[in-house]
Amino acid sequence: MVTTQNASSNAFISTGIPGLDNILGGGLTKERLYLLEGDPGAGKTTMALQFLIEGARQGEPVLYITLAENDIELRSVAQAHGLSMTGVTVHEVIPEESILDPDEQYTVLHPSEVELSETNSRILEMIERLNPARVVLDSLSELQLLSGSSLRYRRHVLALKQYFAKRSCTALLLDDKTAIGGDQQVRSIAHGVISLRHHESDYGADRRVVRVLKYRGIAFRRGPHDYSIVTGGIIVYPRLVAAESRALVKRLQLSSGLPAFDLLLGGGIEEGSSTLISGPPGTGKSSLAMQFVQAALRRGSRAALFLFEESYNSLLNRSEGIGMDLHSHYASGQLFVHQIDPAELSPGEFTHAVCSAADAGAKVIVIDSLNGYMNAMPGAEFLNTHLHEVLTYLEQRGVVTFVIGVQAGMVGVMTTGADVSYMADNVLILRYFEARGAVEKAISVFKKRGSAHETTLRQFRITSTGLEVGAVLKDFQGVLTGVPTLVDASGRDGGEPLSRT
């Protein structure tokens, strides 16, 4: 049925793929031709099936034209993802097995001259019969090889474009890029081009990235976006642009639940602020973050933990051992814990998980640790930029964020694998120091943007009943070196190392 093509540029239809409509600025413009390209294994078939299944769900007639895979193979792919093919018509345009018979080989005419015409007839016949609102053609590589020349191939795709448009059909053409030199031909013709890529990793899962290379008349979200293929289909994680939702909101100070610690902080931690807790292993960085989590839970707020090294079972049991009962909050859903599997997570997927926790109402979020975050995605670039966007997004939603940074070394000069102190609003430092034959801990606030704070060093202890922030270490000189000395009342070095009795 020949009709007038839709003239509106904002008459969108959903792709049925979580996150992809967001990147496309709302979806696909109706009754246009689109190119979906990617190497074999990138997920083109899965994405195309989701596109058609979404149309069938809305009551539209949809058609999958396959020039390579048969109906059984396609339905098995859908079944593996738990997708229903109800309402999806599959039309096979595949050479018959008789082509293997030597007597059936062409001797006068080139195969492309005969087979291209036969292929076209079978495609058009099915479209005329079904009159689909959505159609997938898989794949263009077969058509390109049958066309024989780039001119014939281009004209053939142009003719298909006009044919689909006159039938008010939204067409998605798949290209596996196995033929040579055809992608640019179709890119120039298509209304929009979506590219799927997967990058090999030396260890762990490969990183998959989707880009919208072209979309006429639409302000789409540019750049690379991570995606994953899971049971249920493809999920796209749009690249976070925190600047899109900036707002000016007055922030309140939140108490840690420890009066001496609040005094050190100048009253508490501000809503919407990010805090880096840094120090060597065993100083109590995670426990300090859990102190704020416990305080938030007692206020009735929700909290979320993202753990890269320690298991959630170990963390909950360890917290209970120092007087923090988090099990009941975890069981009720007030506390959300996400155990990260190293090397199995892309930056986009992690960003999506953290922001989803904030959108679900979490007011305190802990990322433990920064070192684990960097090591879990060793092949990804611009991880600091990803983290900066995450912290900005959480800030705008009033979330208090804690990032744990593990420093190498135990005393004296220590280093960390990555420096994010410049992007954090607050920086808390925990240190070991030797005093009278014992190893003690000290805590200090090195940076705080929200309010004035103490510049002192205070003693810090972890006990079976909770955390203790003690008195100012005013009689000590050189605590940060790890081996301080005792000073007299005038502040002069008394010359006595505190490690002596």
N, C-alpha and C positions, 0 to 999 in steps of 0.2 A: 504494500500500500504506500503510494507516494504522498507525502505530506510536506508542509513547510517546516524547515528546520527552525528549532528554537533560536530566537534572536537575542535572548537575555544572557548576560554574562554572569549573573548571580543566581541562576536557577540550578542549584547544586543537587547532586545525588550522593549518598554516602557510599564509601568504598567498602564498608563493613569491616575495616581493619583498624583496631584500636590505635589511636595516635596519628594515623596517616591523614585523616580529615583535618586535624589541627595543623599539620604541616602545609596542606594544600589550601589553607585559608577557608575551609568550610566543606570541601569535598570536590568532586569532579563536575565541571559544567556539563549539563545534559546535552546529549546528541552531538558529541564531538568525538574525534578519534585520538587515542592516546597510545603512546609507546611505553611498554614496560621492558627494560633491557637488563641483562645480567648474565654472568657466567653460569654454566651448568651447576646446579646445587645451591644457587643463591636464594631460591624460594619463590621463583616466578609463578610456578604452577599453583603453589599453595595460596599465594596472594590472589591469583586469578579466580580460584575456586571460591575464596571468601567474597570476592567482588560479586560473583554470580549468585552465591547463596544469599547474600544480603538483598539482591534484587528479587529472588524467589520468595524470600520472607515477606517482602512488601507486595507480593501478588503480581509481579511483573513476569512476562515470558522471557526466559533467558536461554542462551545457547552457547555451548562450548564446542568449537570446531577444532579438532585435533588432526594435525598432519603427521604426527609422530607417535604419541602414546595412544593406546587403545582405551576403550571404555572401561574395561576391567581394571587397568592400571590406575586410571584417574579416580575411580570410585574407591580403590584400595587406599589411595593417598588421603582422600576425604575421611574414610573410616578410621585410619590411623590417627587422625586429629580429632575424631569424635564429631565430625561435621556431617550434617544430613544433606544428601544430594536431592532431596525431594523437590520437585519442580525444576530441576536443572536438566536440560536436554543435552546429551553428548552426541555429536555427529562425527563419525570417523571418516576421514578422507585420506586413507592410507593405501599404498600400492598393494594389489593382490599378490598372493604368493605365487601366482602363475608367472609373474615377471621373472622368476628364477629359471623357467623353462627356456632353453636356448632357442626353441622354435618361435617363441613369443618376442624375441629381440627385434628392434627396428633395424632395417638395413638401408632404407632410402632416406627416411626422414630422421632428423635429430630427435631424441626422446623429449626434449623440452618443448618442441613444437606440438607434440601430441598430448603429452601429459599435463602441460599447463592448461590447455583448453578443457581437458577432462576434469581437472581439479576445480577450475572455475565453475564449470557446470554443476558439479556436485555441491559446491559451497552455496551458489546462488539459489539452487533448487530448494535447499533446506531453509534458507532465509526467507524465501518467498512463501514457503509453507507455514513456517512458525511465526514470522513477523516479530522477532524478539525486540525487547526494549534494551537489553544488554547482550553483547556478544563478545566472546573471547576467541581470537585466532592464534593458534599455537602450532607452529611458530613461523616467523618470517624467513628464517634461514632456508626452509624448504621452498618457499616461493621464490626466493632470490636465486637459488640453484636451478629451479625450473625455468626462470625467466631467461637465463643465459647471458644477458647483457645488463649493464647498469641503467641504460635508457629504458629498456623494456620493463625492468623491475620498478623503476620510479613511476612510470606511467601506469603500471598495474596497481601500485599502492594508491596513486592519486584517484584512479577510477573507483577503487574500493571505498576511499574516503567519501567521494560524492555519492556513491551508492548507499552507504550507511546513513549519511546525512538526510537523504531524501526519504528514508524510512524511519526517521525519528529514533535512531538507534545510537546508543553510546557504545563505541567499539574500543576494546583493549587488545592491542597487538603485542604479542610476546616475541622477543628476539634474544636467542641464546648466544649470539655473537660468534657462532661457529663458522659462519660464512665470512668472506673477506670483503671489507669496504662497503657494507650495506647500511651501517648504523647512521652515518651522516645523511644518507638519502632520506631515510624515514624521519629522522630528527627534524629536518627542515619542513616536512609535510605535516607532522603530527601537531595537534593543538597543545599537547603537554607531553613531557618526557620524564619518566621516573627511572632512576638507575639504582640497581642493587649491586653491592660489592661485598665480598668477604675477604678479610686480610688474614693471612696465615700467621699463627703465633708459634714461637719457639717452645712454649709450654702453655698448657691449658687450652681453653676454648678459643676458636677463631673469633675475631671481631667482625661483626656484620654492620654495614653502613648503608643507609638509603639517602639519596639526594634527588631533589626535584631540579632537573637541569633546565627545564623550560615549562612555562605555563602562561599562555597568552592572556593578557588582560587581568591577571590575578596577582595580588600582593601575597605571594606564598612565603613560607619561612625558609630562608636560604641556608646553605651550609650542610654539613654532614649530620645525620641523625642515626643513632644506634638503633638496631632492631634485633629481635631474637625470634627463632622458630621454636615454639613450644607445642606441647599437646594442646590442641585447640586452634592452632594456626600461628600467624605472624602477629607480633606485638611491636609497635614502633614507639620509641621513646624520643619525643621531640626535644631538640636542643633547648636548654633552658635559657631564656633571656629575661633576667630578673628585672631589668629596667622597665619592662612593659607594665609592671604593676606597682610602681613606686607610690608611696603615700606618706603624708606627714601626720604622725600620730604621737601623742605624748605617752612616754613610757614610765611605768612605775618600777620601783625597786623591789626585788624579791629577796626575802631572807633565806639564808642557808640553814637556819635552825640552830646555828652555833653563835651565840652572842659575841664571843671574842673574834671569831672569823668575820662576822659582819662588821665589827669595828675596824678590822684590818682593811676591809673592802670599802670603807666609807659609807656603810649602811646596807650593803647588799649588792646583788647583780641586777642590772637593768633589764627589763623586758626587751626582746628583740636584739640582744647583744650576743656576740660570739666570744667565747673564752678559750684560750689555749692553755692547757695545764701541761707543763713540761717538767721533766726530771728523769733521773736514771731509774732503771727497773727496781721495783720494790719499795719506792718511796711513798706510795699511796695515791697515785694519780687517779686511778679508776675509783678508788674508795671515796676520794674527794668529790668526784663527779656524782657518785651515788648518793652523797649527802644532799646535794641539790635535788636529785631525783626523788629521794624520800620526802624532802620538804614539800615538793610540788604535789606528790601523791597525797600527802596529808592535807593539803589545801583543797583536794578534790580535782586537781588537774590531771591530765593524761601525760604520759611520757613515753619515749621510744629510745631503744638502745640498738646501735648497729655495731656488732662485734666482729672484728677481723681475726683475732687470735684466740681469745679465751672463749670457751663454750658458755652458753647461757646457763647451763646447769651449774657449772663451776662458779660463775659470777653470783648467781642467786644464793648458792650455799655459802660462798665466802662472805657475802654481804650479811647473811644471817649470823655468821660467826663473829661479826663486829657490831651486833645490835641493830641491824637493819633488816627487818622482815619485809621482803619484796615478793615472796611467794604468793600471798593472797591477792596482791594487786595484779600479778602476772596471770593468775588463774581467772580473775574477773575481767581481764581484757583492758584494765586501766593502764597497765604497763605492757607495751609492745616490744618484743625482743626479736631482732632479725640477725640470725647467725649467717655470716658471709662465708661462702666457700671460696678460698683463694683461687685466683686465675680463672674463675668461672663467671666473672661479672664484668660488664663493660661500664665505662664511665656514665653513659646515658642511662643504663638500667639502674645504677646506684643512685643517680640523681633523681630518677623517677620514684624510687622507693622512699628516699628521704622526704621529698616534697609531698608524696602521697600521705606519709605519716603526719606531716604538718597540716595538710588539708583535712585529715581525719580528726584533728583536734589536739594533737600532741603539743604541749607548751614547753616541754624540756626535751631536747634531743641530744644524745651523746654519741659521738663517733670515736670508737676505741679500736684501733688507734690510727693516727696519721701515717705512721710507718707501715702498718698493715694495708692501709688504703693505697699507698704508693707501690708496695710490693705485690698487691693483688692484681694490679693492672700494669705490669712493667712495660708492655709494648705500646701503651697509649700515650699520646702526646698531650701537652697542655692540661695535665691533671690539676695544676695549681689554678688554672683558669676555671676549670669545671668546679673546683671547690669554692672559689670566690663567688661564682654565680649561685651556688647552693646556699652559702652563708648570707648572701644579699637577699635571696628569696625568703629565707627563714626570718631574717631581720624584719622584713616588711610585714610579716605575719605575727610579729610579737613573740617569736619562739626564742627561748634561751638555749643556745647551742654550746656544747662543750666538745672540744677536739683534744684528744690525748696525744701528746708528743713524747716519744721515748728517746732520751738522749743516750748516746754511747759514752761509756765511762762511768765511774762511780763517784770520784771526787775531783776537785780541781777543774781544769778546762774541759768542757764536754761539748759534743756536737750532736746535731740531729740530722737525719737524712734529708729533710726538706724544711725550709724556713717559711712559715705562714704567719709569723708574728706580726708582719706588716699589715695583714688583712684582718687579724683578730682585734676585737675591741678591747679585750682584756687579756693580760698574760700573767699567769700564776706560775711561780717557780718553786719546785721542791728540791731540796738538796740534802745530802748526807754530810755530817761533819763529826769529827772525833772529839770527844770530851771526857777527860778523866778515865781513859781506858774503855770507853763505851762508844758505840755508833749511835748518834742521835740524828734527828731530822729537823730541818728548818723550812719554813714557808715564807714567801714574800710576794708582794704584788709589784711587778715590774712595769705594768702599763694598765691604765684604766681610763677609758674615754668618757664614761658616763658621769663621773663625779670625782671629787677629791678623795684620796685614799692615803693610808699610812705608807710611809716609805721604809718602815722598819722590817727587821727579820724577827719572826716569832718561832718559838719551838712548836713542833708538830708531832703528835703521837697517835698511834692506832691501838686502841684497847679493845677488850672483849665487850665493852659496853658502848663503844662508839668512838668517834674521832675527838681529839682534844687539840685545840689551838691555845698554846700557853703564853707565857709572858714574853715581853720583848727581850731579845738577847743583847741587852745594852752593855753588858760587861765583857762582850766578846768582840774581838777584832780579827777579821779574816775568815769568817765563817764560810764564805763562798769558795775559799781555797780548799776547804776540807779539813785543814789543821789550824784552827784559830788559836789565838793567844789571849791571855787575860790582860785587861787594861785597868788602870787605877781610876779613881774618881775624876781626875782631871782629863781623862781620855787618852793619857800617854800609855804606850806599850809597857806593860809591867814585865815583859820578858819571860813570863811563865807559860809554857805550852799547856793547854787545858787537858792534854792527854796524860799529864802526870798527876799523881795523887798528892 
